[in-house]
């Protein structure tokens, strides 16, 4: 497992970027800091690389985009060593107070997230010089949030974007819900986007709009194929012929079939019952 870290400042935002690779699988995650606010805490497996970055930050509070271990991995140590308050959506508060339970391959990549205590974030919060809007953006995760600095117009989107043309997703993800989250987000006034994996997107609004257009087109294509009588597996094989290493490595927890099924499930809930999803 090879690990790297880089940090830089973009438009007043301090960026910590942890990366790791194992054979042909590459993963990365960003943390962001501005105006006393740390957004996400990185992965436990990258803690030694993130610690020097955190050490030089004057952190007033930590806000979490969602409970996944690559975003909350260093929360427990920050809480213990820096005594900083942590805020997140209330959906997964109790889960984060307990020992994390997720598959072994994710523990190997991201480490074992230790329990931490967070408080409900509410609909807005304040930093030293700005007001922030909390935007509910589920789809990737049930508790997913995005944070808009209303003074600067900078939007921090967690895993809402990641990439324009999504090919594989987690089993727990829901594409129709993600589409609604993208629509909701685009009603706000912003341009720049800071994504937890893609990094700084100068033309962020345009990037989010392109992702929404891609998913809407994909949704329409999948539903048309389903109405023609094609099974989800047939649709998946035709639209997503390439198989990615993460699908095999995760034993199918990451797979394109989840995209197809969640889109069809909204139209035909009986499929969810028959497939057990």
Secondary structure as UniProt FT lines:
FT   STRAND          2..10
FT   TURN            11..12
FT   STRAND          13..22
FT   TURN            23..24
FT   STRAND          25..34
FT   TURN            35..36
FT   STRAND          37..39
FT   HELIX           44..46
FT   HELIX           47..55
FT   STRAND          61..63
FT   HELIX           69..72
FT   TURN            73..74
FT   HELIX           75..82
FT   STRAND          85..88
FT   HELIX           90..92
FT   HELIX           93..96
FT   HELIX           104..110
FT   STRAND          119..120
FT   STRAND          124..126
FT   STRAND          131..136
FT   TURN            142..143
FT   STRAND          145..149
FT   TURN            150..153
FT   STRAND          154..158
FT   STRAND          169..170
FT   TURN            171..172
FT   HELIX           175..185
FT   TURN            186..187
FT   STRAND          193..195
FT   TURN            196..198
FT   STRAND          199..201
FT   TURN            202..203
FT   HELIX           204..227
FT   TURN            228..229
FT   HELIX           232..239
FT   HELIX           245..249
FT   TURN            250..252
FT   STRAND          254..255
FT   HELIX           257..267
FT   HELIX           269..275
//
